[in-house]
Amino acid sequence: MDRAFTPPAGFVPLIGLHTGITTEEIRLEPADQVAATVGAFVTAVRAGSAPRTDTLRQAVLPDAVRRRSA
């Protein structure tokens, strides 16, 4: 997959699915990752629900990397 992380909002992702000797190209719909993240946060706050476990791990990871590299 090309540009899997932080693509521009209108970017059309293209996945190359390689199976043996053939390659299938799959085009996905553009998705604004930042808007989706903010929207999920707003929805969770309004519902009063806790963030998903993987969301918490993603928030902690950069800090852990920073501390180990210092």
C-alpha positions as CSV (number, residue, x, y, z in Angstrom):
1,M,0.0,0.0,0.0
2,D,1.3,3.4,-0.9
3,R,1.2,6.2,1.7
4,A,-0.5,4.2,4.5
5,F,0.3,6.8,7.2
6,T,-1.0,10.4,7.1
7,P,-1.9,10.7,3.5
8,P,-3.5,13.9,2.3
9,A,-7.3,14.0,2.8
10,G,-8.2,13.5,-0.9
11,F,-5.5,10.8,-1.5
12,V,-6.9,7.6,-3.2
13,P,-5.0,4.7,-1.7
14,L,-3.9,1.9,-4.1
15,I,-3.2,-1.5,-2.7
16,G,-1.2,-4.0,-4.7
17,L,-2.4,-7.6,-3.9
18,H,0.3,-10.0,-5.0
19,T,-0.7,-13.6,-5.3
20,G,1.8,-15.9,-7.0
21,I,2.4,-14.4,-10.4
22,T,-0.6,-12.1,-10.6
23,T,-1.1,-8.6,-9.0
24,E,-4.5,-7.1,-8.4
25,E,-4.8,-3.4,-7.8
26,I,-7.4,-2.3,-5.4
27,R,-8.3,1.4,-5.1
28,L,-9.9,2.6,-1.9
29,E,-12.0,5.6,-1.2
30,P,-10.1,8.7,0.1
31,A,-10.4,9.2,3.8
32,D,-9.4,12.1,5.9
33,Q,-7.6,10.4,8.8
34,V,-7.3,13.5,10.9
35,A,-11.0,14.3,10.6
36,A,-11.9,10.7,11.4
37,T,-9.8,10.7,14.5
38,V,-11.2,14.0,15.7
39,G,-14.7,12.7,15.0
40,A,-14.2,9.5,16.9
41,F,-12.8,11.5,19.9
42,V,-15.8,13.9,19.8
43,T,-18.2,10.9,19.6
44,A,-16.5,9.2,22.6
45,V,-16.5,12.4,24.7
46,R,-20.2,13.1,24.0
47,A,-21.1,9.4,24.8
48,G,-19.0,9.5,27.9
49,S,-17.2,6.3,26.9
50,A,-13.6,5.4,27.5
51,P,-11.2,5.4,24.6
52,R,-10.4,2.0,22.9
53,T,-7.4,0.1,24.3
54,D,-5.5,0.4,21.1
55,T,-6.0,4.1,21.1
56,L,-4.5,4.4,24.5
57,R,-1.5,2.3,23.5
58,Q,-0.9,4.5,20.4
59,A,-1.0,7.6,22.6
60,V,1.6,6.1,25.0
61,L,4.0,4.7,22.4
62,P,5.6,8.0,21.2
63,D,6.3,9.0,24.8
64,A,7.9,5.7,25.5
65,V,10.1,5.9,22.4
66,R,11.2,9.5,23.4
67,R,12.1,8.4,26.9
68,R,14.2,5.4,25.7
69,S,16.0,7.5,23.1
70,A,17.1,10.2,25.6
